Amino acid sequence: MTVTVAIVGRPNVGKSTLFNRLVGRKIALVDDTPGVTRDRREAEGRIADLTFRILDTAGYEDVTDGSLEDRMRQQTELAIKEADVILFMIDARAGVVPLDQRFAQVLRKAGKDVHLVGNKAESGAAEAGLVEAFKLGFGEAIALSAEHGLGLSELYSIVSATIDRKNAESAAIEVGDLDEMPETDIDITEDMLEGEGDEATLRWNPKRYLNVAIVGRPNAGKSTLINRMVGEERVLVGPEAGITRDSILVPWEWEGRVINLVDTAGIRRRARVTEKLEKLAVGDSLRSIQYAEVVVLMLDATIPFEKQDLALADLVEREGRALVIAVNKWDLIEDKNETLKMLREECDRLLPQLRGVPLVTLSGLTGKNIDKLMDAIFTIERSWNSHVSTARLNRWLAGMVDGHPPPAVSGRRLKLRYMTQAKTRPPSFILFASRPEVLPMAYQRYLINGLREAFDIKGTPIRLWVRGGSENPYNDKRKRKMG
């Protein structure tokens, strides 16, 4: 049974360092500056053979004035409510400070299983702090070094005991008899196939979960949209630009599928990014694009298609991810029909490499058109997974060449021999030609645009590799059959 472990404590005691250690990779930003973590982040943790859900939290600030620090405190308190066991972390070298004592009172009222952890205990300077920690009322502190991996055996014992306790509680609950499950053998029927005869293939079957990264400039409304989608204040929002620093993964279910929404830090032009923390946050956002399958680029309807928006769209295309453009704050636009027409024209003109990319207008504040956004995400996912049989490709290629033959280069005609699809995600094709190195880019774009239209692969990146080769091998097969 999975248990939830929350790491809590005041700012800059090393919570994110321990989180990264338990997850096994650096996914939470770490810096000496206090208050780097602002949202609660979750992942799968592991110690030896134990796996569990681990929550990283913002440093606890004792404020209730509606400020950013207040909203961070609320996120930490939500994590405490979710947790089965809490690791209350202090800085053993600094000893117990007043904020530690205030936080200890909060944890006692929560009525949770709390274990005190004295971090940064790799040197003798921590001994006095570990002794002083007794006065917090949680017994002896575990001496830990998140940076060096010391004290993990004690954490193993804590998590193991929590799993045993939850298993015992679960076994004590009476469960009614389950009805027999029906037989699940499935016969392949005609409606499950695409194409006819020898070219028929199984329809694409989407996997259970989908990774969707929400990216854009600062203050475009990414976090507000995610909170509206999941129906809770899962990530911090506010009028301040640049609240989000870490990329936060938020699982959410829509129409039977788990959507792993990833909230990212706002990305400004590189020349404007000067502070170390912002550089780390932007780097984290860019990595989220690489790991996503679909990227939602959030635009501000009041100032759409800024230079940075176009740069982000181009980056998504170069990374080969599926893209949906979401125009947020649509409730602020008065002439919606005329503005939408202008946006679509601008999109086609400014992003020709992603012709047909879905563009959805919405309001993250009110939740209007979230259903249309999800429809666009699923549509572009199908395009991103498109597969075309070699036979269909080559019939299409023959028609394209007949309609517009490739130009002669240096007085010699180019021969396009055949084409095949190498992979999906994104759709990638290999074209075999007599002299691949001289096939003009304009003609390659002609073929790519033709692929989009003929096989409905609109809005997603398409890769076309031109290679040299002999005659079409499929012609040889037909000759052998005739012989």
C-alpha positions as CSV (number, residue, x, y, z in Angstrom):
1,M,0.0,0.0,0.0
2,T,1.3,3.5,-0.9
3,V,1.8,5.9,1.9
4,T,2.3,9.7,1.7
5,V,5.4,11.3,3.4
6,A,5.5,15.1,3.7
7,I,8.8,17.0,4.4
8,V,8.0,20.2,6.3
9,G,10.0,22.9,8.1
10,R,11.0,26.5,8.0
11,P,12.8,27.9,5.0
12,N,16.3,26.8,4.0
13,V,16.7,23.8,6.2
14,G,17.2,21.4,3.3
15,K,13.8,20.0,2.5
16,S,14.2,20.0,-1.3
17,T,17.7,18.4,-1.0
18,L,16.1,15.5,0.9
19,F,13.2,15.3,-1.5
20,N,15.7,15.0,-4.5
21,R,17.7,12.4,-2.6
22,L,14.6,10.2,-1.9
23,V,13.3,10.7,-5.5
24,G,16.7,9.7,-6.9
25,R,17.1,12.7,-9.2
26,K,17.2,16.5,-9.0
27,I,13.7,17.6,-9.8
28,A,13.2,20.2,-7.1
29,L,15.2,23.4,-7.4
30,V,17.9,23.8,-4.7
31,D,19.7,27.0,-3.8
32,D,21.1,28.7,-0.7
33,T,18.5,31.4,-1.0
34,P,15.6,31.0,1.5
35,G,12.2,30.4,0.0
36,V,13.1,28.7,-3.3
37,T,10.3,26.2,-3.0
38,R,6.9,27.8,-3.2
39,D,4.4,25.1,-4.2
40,R,4.0,21.6,-2.8
41,R,5.7,19.2,-5.1
42,E,5.1,15.4,-5.2
43,A,6.9,12.4,-6.7
44,E,7.6,8.8,-6.1
45,G,10.2,8.3,-3.4
46,R,12.3,5.3,-2.7
47,I,14.5,3.9,0.1
48,A,16.0,0.5,-0.7
49,D,12.9,-1.7,-1.5
50,L,10.3,0.8,-0.2
51,T,8.4,3.1,-2.5
52,F,6.1,5.8,-1.3
53,R,4.6,9.2,-2.3
54,I,6.8,12.1,-1.2
55,L,5.7,15.7,-0.8
56,D,8.1,18.7,-0.8
57,T,6.7,21.8,0.7
58,A,7.5,25.5,1.0
59,G,9.3,26.8,4.0
60,Y,6.8,27.6,6.8
61,E,6.2,31.3,7.4
62,D,3.9,32.3,10.3
63,V,1.9,34.9,8.4
64,T,-1.8,35.3,7.7
65,D,-1.9,38.6,5.8
66,G,-2.9,37.3,2.3
67,S,0.7,37.8,1.0
68,L,2.6,35.3,-1.1
69,E,4.2,33.9,2.1
70,D,0.7,33.4,3.5
71,R,-0.4,31.5,0.4
72,M,2.8,29.4,0.6
73,R,1.9,28.5,4.2
74,Q,-1.5,27.4,3.2
75,Q,0.0,25.0,0.6
76,T,2.2,23.5,3.3
77,E,-0.8,23.0,5.6
78,L,-2.6,21.2,2.7
79,A,0.3,18.8,2.4
80,I,0.2,18.1,6.2
81,K,-3.5,17.1,5.8
82,E,-2.7,14.7,3.0
83,A,0.3,13.1,4.7
84,D,0.3,9.7,6.5
85,V,3.6,10.6,8.2
86,I,5.5,13.9,8.5
87,L,9.2,14.5,8.6
88,F,9.6,17.8,10.5
89,M,13.0,19.1,9.5
90,I,15.2,21.6,11.4
91,D,18.8,22.8,10.7
92,A,20.8,20.9,13.4
93,R,23.7,23.3,13.0
94,A,21.5,26.3,13.7
95,G,19.6,24.7,16.6
96,V,16.0,25.4,17.4
97,V,14.8,28.9,16.4
98,P,11.4,30.6,17.3
99,L,9.8,29.7,14.0
100,D,10.7,26.0,14.6
101,Q,8.8,26.2,17.9
102,R,5.8,27.9,16.3
103,F,5.7,25.2,13.6
104,A,5.9,22.5,16.2
105,Q,2.7,23.8,17.8
106,V,0.9,23.7,14.4
107,L,2.0,20.0,13.9
108,R,0.9,19.0,17.4
109,K,-2.6,20.3,16.6
110,A,-2.7,18.5,13.3
111,G,-2.7,15.1,15.1
112,K,-0.3,13.5,12.6
113,D,2.5,11.0,13.0
114,V,5.4,13.4,13.2
115,H,9.2,12.6,13.2
116,L,11.8,15.2,14.0
117,V,14.7,15.3,11.6
118,G,17.9,17.3,12.3
119,N,19.5,18.0,8.9
120,K,23.0,19.1,8.1
121,A,24.3,16.8,10.9
122,E,27.4,15.6,9.1
123,S,29.7,17.5,11.4
124,G,30.2,17.8,15.2
125,A,28.8,21.3,15.0
126,A,25.3,19.8,14.9
127,E,25.4,17.9,18.2
128,A,24.2,20.8,20.4
129,G,21.3,21.5,18.0
130,L,20.2,17.8,18.1
131,V,20.1,17.9,21.9
132,E,18.2,21.2,21.9
133,A,15.6,19.7,19.6
134,F,14.2,17.7,22.5
135,K,12.3,20.8,23.6
136,L,10.1,20.7,20.5
137,G,8.2,17.8,22.0
138,F,8.7,15.1,19.3
139,G,11.4,13.1,21.1
140,E,14.9,12.5,19.8
141,A,15.7,14.0,16.4
142,I,17.1,11.8,13.7
143,A,20.6,12.9,12.7
144,L,20.5,13.4,8.9
145,S,22.5,14.7,6.1
146,A,20.3,15.1,3.0
147,E,23.3,16.2,1.0
148,H,25.5,13.2,1.9
149,G,22.8,10.6,2.3
150,L,23.4,10.0,6.1
151,G,20.5,8.8,8.3
152,L,18.4,7.1,5.5
153,S,18.2,3.8,7.5
154,E,16.2,5.6,10.2
155,L,13.9,7.0,7.5
156,Y,13.5,3.5,6.1
157,S,12.3,2.3,9.5
158,I,9.7,5.2,9.8
159,V,8.3,4.6,6.3
160,S,8.2,0.8,6.7
161,A,6.3,1.1,10.0
162,T,3.8,3.5,8.4
163,I,3.2,1.0,5.5
164,D,2.7,-1.8,8.0
165,R,0.2,0.3,10.0
166,K,-1.8,1.3,7.0
167,N,-1.9,-2.3,5.7
168,A,-3.2,-3.4,9.2
169,E,-5.8,-0.8,9.1
170,S,-6.9,-1.8,5.6
171,A,-7.1,-5.5,6.5
172,A,-9.3,-4.6,9.4
173,I,-12.0,-3.1,7.2
174,E,-14.7,-5.6,6.1
175,V,-15.0,-5.8,2.4
176,G,-18.1,-7.3,0.7
177,D,-17.8,-10.2,-1.8
178,L,-16.8,-9.0,-5.2
179,D,-18.9,-10.1,-8.2
180,E,-17.2,-12.3,-10.6
181,M,-15.5,-10.3,-13.3
182,P,-16.8,-11.0,-16.8
183,E,-14.6,-12.6,-19.4
184,T,-12.4,-10.1,-21.0
185,D,-11.4,-11.8,-24.3
186,I,-11.8,-9.3,-27.1
187,D,-12.4,-10.2,-30.7
188,I,-11.0,-7.8,-33.3
189,T,-13.9,-6.5,-35.3
190,E,-14.1,-4.3,-38.5
191,D,-14.8,-1.1,-36.6
192,M,-11.4,-1.5,-34.8
193,L,-9.5,-1.4,-38.1
194,E,-8.3,1.4,-40.4
195,G,-7.8,0.9,-44.1
196,E,-8.9,-2.1,-46.2
197,G,-7.4,-5.5,-47.2
198,D,-3.7,-6.0,-46.6
199,E,-3.3,-2.3,-45.6
200,A,-5.7,-2.5,-42.7
201,T,-4.1,-1.7,-39.3
202,L,-5.4,-1.5,-35.8
203,R,-6.7,1.9,-34.8
204,W,-4.4,3.9,-32.5
205,N,-5.2,3.2,-28.9
206,P,-4.2,6.0,-26.5
207,K,-2.3,5.0,-23.4
208,R,-3.8,5.5,-19.9
209,Y,-1.9,8.7,-19.0
210,L,-0.7,11.8,-20.9
211,N,2.0,14.3,-20.0
212,V,0.9,17.9,-20.7
213,A,3.2,20.8,-19.9
214,I,1.7,24.3,-19.6
215,V,4.3,26.9,-20.7
216,G,4.3,30.6,-21.4
217,R,5.5,34.0,-20.4
218,P,5.3,35.1,-16.8
219,N,1.7,36.0,-15.6
220,A,0.0,34.4,-18.6
221,G,-2.3,32.5,-16.2
222,K,-0.8,29.0,-16.3
223,S,-1.2,28.3,-12.6
224,T,-4.7,29.7,-12.5
225,L,-5.7,27.4,-15.4
226,I,-4.4,24.3,-13.6
227,N,-6.2,25.1,-10.4
228,R,-9.4,25.6,-12.3
229,M,-8.9,22.3,-14.2
230,V,-8.3,20.2,-11.0
231,G,-10.9,22.1,-8.9
232,E,-8.6,23.1,-6.1
233,E,-5.8,25.5,-5.2
234,R,-3.2,23.0,-6.1
235,V,-0.5,25.5,-7.1
236,L,0.2,29.1,-6.0
237,V,-1.4,31.9,-7.8
238,G,-1.5,35.7,-7.3
239,P,-1.0,39.0,-9.0
240,E,2.8,38.8,-8.6
241,A,4.6,37.7,-11.8
242,G,7.0,34.8,-11.5
243,I,5.4,33.0,-8.5
244,T,6.0,29.5,-9.9
245,R,9.6,28.4,-9.8
246,D,9.7,24.6,-9.8
247,S,7.8,22.7,-12.5
248,I,5.0,21.1,-10.5
249,L,3.3,17.9,-11.8
250,V,-0.4,17.6,-10.9
251,P,-2.2,14.4,-11.8
252,W,-5.8,14.9,-13.0
253,E,-8.4,12.7,-14.6
254,W,-10.4,13.7,-17.6
255,E,-12.8,11.3,-19.4
256,G,-11.1,8.2,-17.9
257,R,-7.5,9.2,-18.6
258,V,-4.9,10.5,-16.2
259,I,-3.5,13.8,-17.4
260,N,-0.2,14.7,-15.8
261,L,-0.4,18.5,-15.9
262,V,2.9,20.2,-15.4
263,D,2.9,23.8,-14.2
264,T,6.0,25.6,-15.2
265,A,7.8,28.9,-14.4
266,G,7.2,31.8,-16.8
267,I,9.9,32.0,-19.4
268,R,11.2,35.5,-20.4
269,R,13.7,36.3,-23.1
270,R,17.1,35.1,-22.2
271,A,18.6,38.6,-22.1
272,R,16.2,39.5,-19.3
273,V,17.0,36.5,-17.2
274,T,19.8,37.5,-14.9
275,E,19.2,36.2,-11.4
276,K,20.5,32.7,-10.7
277,L,17.1,31.4,-9.3
278,E,15.2,32.5,-12.4
279,K,17.8,30.8,-14.6
280,L,17.3,27.6,-12.6
281,A,13.5,28.0,-12.9
282,V,13.6,28.6,-16.7
283,G,15.9,25.6,-17.2
284,D,13.4,23.5,-15.3
285,S,10.6,24.7,-17.6
286,L,12.6,23.9,-20.7
287,R,13.2,20.4,-19.5
288,S,9.5,20.0,-18.9
289,I,9.0,20.6,-22.6
290,Q,11.4,17.8,-23.4
291,Y,9.6,15.3,-21.2
292,A,6.0,16.3,-22.2
293,E,4.0,14.7,-25.0
294,V,1.7,17.7,-25.5
295,V,2.7,21.3,-24.7
296,V,0.1,23.9,-24.1
297,L,1.5,27.4,-24.9
298,M,-0.4,30.0,-22.9
299,L,-0.8,33.4,-24.5
300,D,-2.3,36.5,-22.9
301,A,-5.2,37.5,-25.1
302,T,-4.5,41.2,-24.4
303,I,-0.9,40.9,-25.8
304,P,-0.7,37.8,-28.0
305,F,2.1,36.5,-30.1
306,E,4.9,38.4,-28.5
307,K,8.4,37.5,-29.7
308,Q,8.9,35.2,-26.7
309,D,5.7,33.3,-27.5
310,L,7.0,32.6,-31.0
311,A,10.3,31.5,-29.7
312,L,8.6,29.1,-27.3
313,A,6.4,27.7,-30.1
314,D,9.5,27.2,-32.3
315,L,11.3,25.4,-29.4
316,V,8.4,23.0,-29.0
317,E,8.5,22.3,-32.8
318,R,12.3,21.7,-32.7
319,E,11.8,19.3,-29.7
320,G,9.2,17.4,-31.7
321,R,6.4,17.9,-29.2
322,A,2.7,18.2,-30.0
323,L,1.5,21.8,-29.5
324,V,-1.8,23.5,-28.6
325,I,-2.0,27.3,-28.3
326,A,-4.3,28.4,-25.6
327,V,-5.3,32.1,-25.6
328,N,-6.1,33.0,-22.0
329,K,-8.0,35.9,-20.5
330,W,-10.5,35.7,-23.3
331,D,-13.1,37.2,-21.0
332,L,-11.3,40.5,-21.2
333,I,-11.7,40.8,-25.0
334,E,-14.7,42.8,-26.3
335,D,-14.8,42.1,-30.1
336,K,-14.3,38.3,-29.8
337,N,-15.1,37.4,-33.4
338,E,-12.8,39.9,-35.0
339,T,-10.0,39.2,-32.5
340,L,-10.3,35.4,-33.1
341,K,-10.1,35.9,-36.9
342,M,-7.0,38.0,-36.4
343,L,-5.4,35.5,-34.1
344,R,-5.9,32.6,-36.5
345,E,-4.4,34.6,-39.4
346,E,-1.4,35.6,-37.3
347,C,-0.9,32.1,-36.1
348,D,-0.7,30.7,-39.7
349,R,1.5,33.6,-40.8
350,L,3.9,33.5,-37.9
351,L,4.1,29.7,-37.4
352,P,4.2,28.2,-40.9
353,Q,6.2,25.2,-39.6
354,L,3.1,24.3,-37.4
355,R,0.4,24.9,-40.0
356,G,-3.0,24.0,-38.6
357,V,-1.9,24.0,-34.9
358,P,-5.0,24.0,-32.7
359,L,-5.8,27.4,-31.2
360,V,-8.3,27.6,-28.3
361,T,-9.6,30.7,-26.5
362,L,-10.4,30.3,-22.8
363,S,-10.5,31.8,-19.4
364,G,-8.5,30.1,-16.7
365,L,-10.2,32.3,-14.1
366,T,-13.8,31.2,-15.0
367,G,-13.0,27.8,-16.5
368,K,-14.7,28.6,-19.8
369,N,-13.7,26.4,-22.8
370,I,-11.6,23.9,-20.7
371,D,-13.5,21.2,-22.5
372,K,-12.5,22.6,-25.9
373,L,-8.9,22.7,-24.7
374,M,-9.0,19.1,-23.8
375,D,-10.6,18.2,-27.1
376,A,-7.7,20.0,-28.9
377,I,-5.1,18.2,-26.7
378,F,-6.5,14.8,-27.6
379,T,-6.8,15.7,-31.3
380,I,-3.2,16.9,-31.5
381,E,-2.1,13.8,-29.6
382,R,-3.7,11.6,-32.3
383,S,-1.9,13.6,-35.0
384,W,1.4,13.3,-33.1
385,N,0.9,9.5,-33.1
386,S,-0.2,9.3,-36.8
387,H,1.1,6.3,-38.8
388,V,0.7,6.0,-42.6
389,S,1.3,2.7,-44.4
390,T,4.1,2.6,-47.0
391,A,1.7,1.6,-49.8
392,R,-0.5,4.7,-49.1
393,L,2.6,6.9,-48.8
394,N,4.0,5.9,-52.2
395,R,0.6,6.3,-54.0
396,W,0.4,9.8,-52.5
397,L,4.1,10.5,-53.5
398,A,3.5,9.5,-57.1
399,G,0.5,11.9,-57.2
400,M,2.6,14.7,-55.7
401,V,5.4,14.2,-58.2
402,D,3.0,14.1,-61.2
403,G,1.4,17.3,-60.0
404,H,4.7,19.1,-59.4
405,P,7.9,17.3,-60.4
406,P,11.1,18.1,-58.5
407,P,13.2,20.7,-60.4
408,A,16.2,19.7,-62.4
409,V,19.5,20.6,-60.7
410,S,22.7,21.2,-62.9
411,G,20.7,20.0,-65.9
412,R,20.0,16.6,-64.3
413,R,16.5,15.5,-63.2
414,L,16.0,14.4,-59.6
415,K,14.3,11.0,-59.1
416,L,12.2,10.4,-56.0
417,R,12.2,6.7,-55.6
418,Y,10.0,5.9,-52.6
419,M,9.0,6.9,-49.1
420,T,8.3,5.2,-45.8
421,Q,7.5,6.3,-42.3
422,A,10.3,5.6,-39.8
423,K,8.5,6.5,-36.5
424,T,5.7,8.4,-34.9
425,R,5.8,11.0,-32.0
426,P,6.3,13.1,-34.1
427,P,5.5,11.6,-37.5
428,S,8.9,11.1,-39.2
429,F,9.4,10.0,-42.9
430,I,12.3,8.9,-45.0
431,L,12.3,9.8,-48.7
432,F,14.8,8.0,-50.9
433,A,16.0,10.1,-53.9
434,S,18.7,9.8,-56.6
435,R,20.6,12.9,-55.3
436,P,19.3,13.7,-51.8
437,E,21.9,16.4,-51.1
438,V,20.5,18.7,-53.8
439,L,16.8,18.3,-53.3
440,P,15.6,22.0,-52.6
441,M,14.2,22.8,-49.2
442,A,11.3,24.5,-50.9
443,Y,10.3,21.1,-52.5
444,Q,10.7,19.4,-49.1
445,R,8.3,21.9,-47.6
446,Y,5.9,21.2,-50.5
447,L,6.0,17.5,-49.5
448,I,5.6,18.2,-45.8
449,N,2.6,20.5,-46.4
450,G,1.1,17.8,-48.7
451,L,1.5,15.2,-45.9
452,R,-0.4,17.4,-43.5
453,E,-3.3,17.8,-45.9
454,A,-3.5,14.3,-47.3
455,F,-3.2,12.4,-44.0
456,D,-4.7,15.0,-41.6
457,I,-1.4,15.6,-39.7
458,K,-2.1,19.2,-39.0
459,G,-0.4,21.3,-36.3
460,T,2.2,18.8,-35.2
461,P,5.9,18.7,-36.2
462,I,6.7,16.5,-39.2
463,R,10.2,15.2,-39.8
464,L,11.4,14.4,-43.4
465,W,14.8,12.8,-43.9
466,V,16.1,12.5,-47.5
467,R,18.4,9.6,-48.2
468,G,20.1,8.2,-51.2
469,G,19.2,4.7,-52.3
470,S,18.5,2.2,-55.0
471,E,15.2,1.6,-56.8
472,N,12.0,1.1,-54.7
473,P,12.3,-2.3,-53.0
474,Y,8.6,-2.8,-53.2
475,N,8.9,-2.8,-57.0
476,D,11.5,-5.7,-56.7
477,K,9.0,-7.7,-54.6
478,R,6.3,-7.3,-57.2
479,K,8.7,-8.4,-59.9
480,R,9.5,-11.5,-58.0
481,K,5.9,-12.3,-57.5
482,M,5.2,-11.9,-61.2
483,G,8.2,-14.1,-62.1
